[in-house]
């Protein structure tokens, strides 16, 4: 059974190598541009309820993975960022 894949790359490894090659050939602006295009396409294809649902799922997942201290820390960071923006 081990010989069946001898010399062949797994799908996972091929994807990783392709991602690395793409990363080496493109800069931050490339990724910002394709991210923006993807966001625009998604917003054209989905309605308000879609975003509410994925936001709720994300919030539930985050609350399962983090404790009270996490929320205190990000709240403090957000408050500090807001103060810095209002004072600058």
N, C-alpha and C positions, 0 to 999 in steps of 0.2 A: 504494500500500500504506500509506503514511503517513496517508492520509485516512481509512482504515477506523476508526482509534481516535481520530480527532479529536473532542474533546469528551467522550470516555469515559475513565474512570479505569481503570488496570490493577488487577488483583487484588491485586498487591503494594502499590500505593499505597492502595487501599481498606482493606486490612488495617492498614497503618501508621496511617492517619487514624483508623480505628476504635479501635486500641490507644491512640492519643494521647487520644482523647475519653474512653475508659474511664478512663485514668490521671488525667485532669483531674477526673473525677466521683467518684473513689473514693480512700479513704485507705489507709494501711498495714494497718490492721486488716482491711479488706475482702480484701486480697490474702492476709493470713495465714489468714483464715477459709476462703477457697476453696482455698488450698494444703493446709490441714489436711483438708478434705473430700476432696480429690483423693488425698491420701496414705492416708486411711482406706479409700476405695473401692479403691485399688490393692492395699492389703494384704489386702482381702477376696477379691480376684480372682486373686491370685498366691500361689505357695508359696515355700518357702525356696530352692529351686533357681533360681527366677526372679531373686531378689535376688543370689544367688551369681554368676549369669551376668552380670547387668548390672554388678555390682561388678568382676568380672574384666575385662570390656570397658572399663570406665572406667579401671581401673588400667593396662591395656595402652596405652590412648590417652594417658594422662597421662605414662607413662614414655617414650613416643615423642616427646612435645612438650617435655619438661623434662630438664635435666641434673642432675648430682650436686649442684651448688650450690643448686638449687631445693629438693631434698629436705633438704639441710643447714639451709636457712633455715626451712622449715616445721617441721622437727624441733625447731629451737631455739625457735621461737615456741610450739610445743605444750608444750615443757618449761617455758618461762617461765610460760605460762598455768597449767599444772598447779601449779607452785610458788606462784604467786600465790593460787590457790584453796586450797591447803593451809595457807598462812600467814595467810589472812584470816579 
